[in-house]
């Protein structure tokens, strides 16, 4: 079964999606923040254009 996060101490794991390091944490955090900003922008636009 594919694991989500690779343990940095175990070099034998091959089936993983993300590594447990600073680049991955920064990248995932950055993407989540951008997605939240986009969702808030869509909601703000909907209220501004009286869609609700």
Wavefront OBJ file of the C-alpha trace (Angstrom):
o trace
v 0.000 0.000 0.000
v 1.269 3.465 -0.852
v 2.122 5.594 2.144
v 1.468 9.327 2.218
v 4.590 10.560 4.033
v 7.996 8.894 3.885
v 9.769 8.528 7.200
v 13.133 10.254 6.793
v 14.857 7.646 8.977
v 13.790 4.656 6.873
v 15.768 4.555 3.607
v 14.119 1.312 2.437
v 10.649 2.771 1.930
v 9.894 3.300 -1.746
v 6.112 3.657 -1.947
v 5.488 7.160 -0.720
v 3.953 10.387 -1.985
v 5.649 13.035 0.184
v 8.930 13.121 2.040
v 9.131 14.376 5.608
v 11.365 17.397 5.013
v 11.227 21.214 5.018
v 10.632 21.558 1.257
v 7.578 19.332 1.348
v 6.121 21.041 4.415
v 6.682 24.487 2.872
v 5.248 23.436 -0.488
v 2.144 21.848 1.015
v 1.577 24.829 3.321
v 2.001 27.267 0.445
v -0.517 25.402 -1.721
v -3.059 25.219 1.121
v -2.722 28.964 1.827
v -3.163 29.833 -1.863
v -6.253 27.604 -2.112
v -7.795 29.214 0.981
v -7.141 32.690 -0.463
v -8.777 31.674 -3.754
v -11.839 30.261 -1.988
v -12.187 33.452 0.070
v -11.860 35.539 -3.099
v -14.642 33.552 -4.775
v -16.896 33.972 -1.727
v -16.144 37.706 -1.550
v -16.899 38.069 -5.254
v -20.179 36.195 -4.834
v -21.273 38.564 -2.071
v -20.107 41.599 -4.050
v -22.088 40.573 -7.133
v -25.143 39.661 -5.003
v -25.174 36.000 -5.918
v -26.257 35.120 -2.376
l 1 2 3 4 5 6 7 8 9 10 11 12 13 14 15 16 17 18 19 20 21 22 23 24 25 26 27 28 29 30 31 32 33 34 35 36 37 38 39 40 41 42 43 44 45 46 47 48 49 50 51 52
